[in-house]
Amino acid sequence: MMDNNSIVTKNLRSLRDKFGYTQTFIAEYLNITPAAVNQYEKDARTILISAIEKLALLYNVKEHELYEKNPEKQSVITAFAFRVSEITPLDMQNISKFKKIIYNYINMSNAIENE
């Protein structure tokens, strides 16, 4: 039986492959070493919540979807899938910050409507 950390690591590796990102690209995006990314993907190191938040933004998934055992249930949106040759990790950091603002705005708007 897989634990939650194993599921997350499997999903993160799968998403990284799907988007065509290297471990080095992810490391630069997260401001960590490529060795740390490798350890995350091998389930040899616990993934920090802050890294999960950033990776969810990068892959256009909700954080809870990274814990999903069945990857077919993940709602990966590829509209923002950029080719590595076209964009830098710093660009992705800025895009992810903008996406977080948009997600927060949408959540706040929904909360106001439901009052």
C-alpha atoms as a printed R data frame, in Angstrom:
    type eleno elety resid chain resno       x      y       z
1   ATOM     1    CA   MET     A     1   0.000  0.000   0.000
2   ATOM     2    CA   MET     A     2   1.340  3.412  -0.998
3   ATOM     3    CA   ASP     A     3   1.506  6.167   1.587
4   ATOM     4    CA   ASN     A     4   0.558  9.747   0.713
5   ATOM     5    CA   ASN     A     5   4.171 10.816   0.215
6   ATOM     6    CA   SER     A     6   4.755  7.983  -2.279
7   ATOM     7    CA   ILE     A     7   1.639  8.949  -4.208
8   ATOM     8    CA   VAL     A     8   2.740 12.588  -4.366
9   ATOM     9    CA   THR     A     9   6.237 11.681  -5.530
10  ATOM    10    CA   LYS     A    10   4.856  9.381  -8.224
11  ATOM    11    CA   ASN     A    11   2.438 12.048  -9.432
12  ATOM    12    CA   LEU     A    12   5.080 14.774  -9.428
13  ATOM    13    CA   ARG     A    13   7.429 12.641 -11.502
14  ATOM    14    CA   SER     A    14   4.619 11.784 -13.908
15  ATOM    15    CA   LEU     A    15   3.637 15.441 -14.306
16  ATOM    16    CA   ARG     A    16   7.247 16.536 -14.777
17  ATOM    17    CA   ASP     A    17   7.644 13.964 -17.541
18  ATOM    18    CA   LYS     A    18   4.305 14.949 -19.092
19  ATOM    19    CA   PHE     A    19   5.313 18.603 -19.261
20  ATOM    20    CA   GLY     A    20   8.846 17.804 -20.445
21  ATOM    21    CA   TYR     A    21  10.636 19.550 -17.585
22  ATOM    22    CA   THR     A    22  14.016 18.390 -16.324
23  ATOM    23    CA   GLN     A    23  14.889 17.936 -12.674
24  ATOM    24    CA   THR     A    24  17.286 20.870 -13.087
25  ATOM    25    CA   PHE     A    25  14.458 23.090 -14.369
26  ATOM    26    CA   ILE     A    26  12.252 22.110 -11.414
27  ATOM    27    CA   ALA     A    27  15.148 22.704  -9.013
28  ATOM    28    CA   GLU     A    28  15.704 26.200 -10.380
29  ATOM    29    CA   TYR     A    29  11.967 26.897 -10.236
30  ATOM    30    CA   LEU     A    30  11.830 25.809  -6.571
31  ATOM    31    CA   ASN     A    31  15.206 27.374  -5.675
32  ATOM    32    CA   ILE     A    32  16.565 24.033  -4.491
33  ATOM    33    CA   THR     A    33  19.227 21.652  -5.779
34  ATOM    34    CA   PRO     A    34  18.631 19.072  -8.511
35  ATOM    35    CA   ALA     A    35  19.686 16.457  -5.941
36  ATOM    36    CA   ALA     A    36  16.767 17.518  -3.727
37  ATOM    37    CA   VAL     A    37  14.334 17.121  -6.648
38  ATOM    38    CA   ASN     A    38  15.791 13.679  -7.316
39  ATOM    39    CA   GLN     A    39  15.304 12.743  -3.662
40  ATOM    40    CA   TYR     A    40  11.714 13.994  -3.790
41  ATOM    41    CA   GLU     A    41  11.001 11.834  -6.825
42  ATOM    42    CA   LYS     A    42  12.619  8.770  -5.271
43  ATOM    43    CA   ASP     A    43  10.625  9.302  -2.070
44  ATOM    44    CA   ALA     A    44  13.904  9.632  -0.163
45  ATOM    45    CA   ARG     A    45  13.037 13.060   1.190
46  ATOM    46    CA   THR     A    46   9.805 14.587   2.450
47  ATOM    47    CA   ILE     A    47   8.467 17.218   0.094
48  ATOM    48    CA   LEU     A    48   7.918 20.562   1.756
49  ATOM    49    CA   ILE     A    49   4.386 21.968   1.659
50  ATOM    50    CA   SER     A    50   5.748 25.136   0.050
51  ATOM    51    CA   ALA     A    51   7.202 23.019  -2.783
52  ATOM    52    CA   ILE     A    52   3.881 21.197  -3.251
53  ATOM    53    CA   GLU     A    53   2.072 24.545  -3.479
54  ATOM    54    CA   LYS     A    54   4.499 25.837  -6.122
55  ATOM    55    CA   LEU     A    55   4.434 22.605  -8.116
56  ATOM    56    CA   ALA     A    56   0.636 22.510  -8.110
57  ATOM    57    CA   LEU     A    57   0.654 26.003  -9.619
58  ATOM    58    CA   LEU     A    58   3.289 24.999 -12.151
59  ATOM    59    CA   TYR     A    59   1.303 21.960 -13.308
60  ATOM    60    CA   ASN     A    60  -2.099 23.678 -13.122
61  ATOM    61    CA   VAL     A    61  -3.549 21.221 -10.627
62  ATOM    62    CA   LYS     A    62  -5.092 21.709  -7.237
63  ATOM    63    CA   GLU     A    63  -2.788 20.678  -4.409
64  ATOM    64    CA   HIS     A    64  -5.121 17.907  -3.271
65  ATOM    65    CA   GLU     A    65  -4.946 16.362  -6.745
66  ATOM    66    CA   LEU     A    66  -1.277 15.573  -6.181
67  ATOM    67    CA   TYR     A    67  -2.452 13.122  -3.498
68  ATOM    68    CA   GLU     A    68  -4.811 11.365  -5.925
69  ATOM    69    CA   LYS     A    69  -3.992  7.675  -6.388
70  ATOM    70    CA   ASN     A    70  -5.598  7.538  -9.809
71  ATOM    71    CA   PRO     A    71  -3.760  9.995 -12.086
72  ATOM    72    CA   GLU     A    72  -6.622  9.874 -14.615
73  ATOM    73    CA   LYS     A    73  -8.680 11.816 -12.070
74  ATOM    74    CA   GLN     A    74  -6.214 14.689 -12.085
75  ATOM    75    CA   SER     A    75  -7.553 17.670 -14.001
76  ATOM    76    CA   VAL     A    76  -4.314 18.691 -15.662
77  ATOM    77    CA   ILE     A    77  -4.873 21.764 -17.769
78  ATOM    78    CA   THR     A    78  -2.217 22.064 -20.447
79  ATOM    79    CA   ALA     A    79  -3.190 25.508 -21.695
80  ATOM    80    CA   PHE     A    80  -0.300 26.938 -19.699
81  ATOM    81    CA   ALA     A    81   2.158 24.179 -20.537
82  ATOM    82    CA   PHE     A    82   5.218 25.971 -21.804
83  ATOM    83    CA   ARG     A    83   8.128 24.355 -23.548
84  ATOM    84    CA   VAL     A    84  11.310 24.567 -21.495
85  ATOM    85    CA   SER     A    85  13.193 26.102 -24.404
86  ATOM    86    CA   GLU     A    86  10.708 28.988 -24.478
87  ATOM    87    CA   ILE     A    87  10.665 29.944 -20.809
88  ATOM    88    CA   THR     A    88  13.009 30.164 -17.848
89  ATOM    89    CA   PRO     A    89  12.421 28.953 -14.283
90  ATOM    90    CA   LEU     A    90  12.244 32.606 -13.194
91  ATOM    91    CA   ASP     A    91   9.512 33.208 -15.788
92  ATOM    92    CA   MET     A    92   7.618 30.206 -14.387
93  ATOM    93    CA   GLN     A    93   7.987 31.543 -10.841
94  ATOM    94    CA   ASN     A    94   6.417 34.832 -11.934
95  ATOM    95    CA   ILE     A    95   3.654 33.100 -13.892
96  ATOM    96    CA   SER     A    96   2.909 30.877 -10.889
97  ATOM    97    CA   LYS     A    97   2.667 33.908  -8.593
98  ATOM    98    CA   PHE     A    98   0.194 35.468 -11.014
99  ATOM    99    CA   LYS     A    99  -1.831 32.225 -11.184
100 ATOM   100    CA   LYS     A   100  -1.992 32.155  -7.383
101 ATOM   101    CA   ILE     A   101  -3.427 35.685  -7.393
102 ATOM   102    CA   ILE     A   102  -6.043 34.596  -9.942
103 ATOM   103    CA   TYR     A   103  -6.947 31.459  -7.929
104 ATOM   104    CA   ASN     A   104  -7.304 33.555  -4.768
105 ATOM   105    CA   TYR     A   105  -9.481 36.082  -6.601
106 ATOM   106    CA   ILE     A   106 -11.742 33.327  -7.948
107 ATOM   107    CA   ASN     A   107 -12.032 31.712  -4.510
108 ATOM   108    CA   MET     A   108 -12.851 35.072  -2.888
109 ATOM   109    CA   SER     A   109 -15.441 35.860  -5.575
110 ATOM   110    CA   ASN     A   110 -17.075 32.475  -5.060
111 ATOM   111    CA   ALA     A   111 -17.115 32.943  -1.308
112 ATOM   112    CA   ILE     A   112 -18.747 36.365  -1.645
113 ATOM   113    CA   GLU     A   113 -21.384 34.987  -4.018
114 ATOM   114    CA   ASN     A   114 -22.211 32.169  -1.593
115 ATOM   115    CA   GLU     A   115 -22.775 34.458   1.414
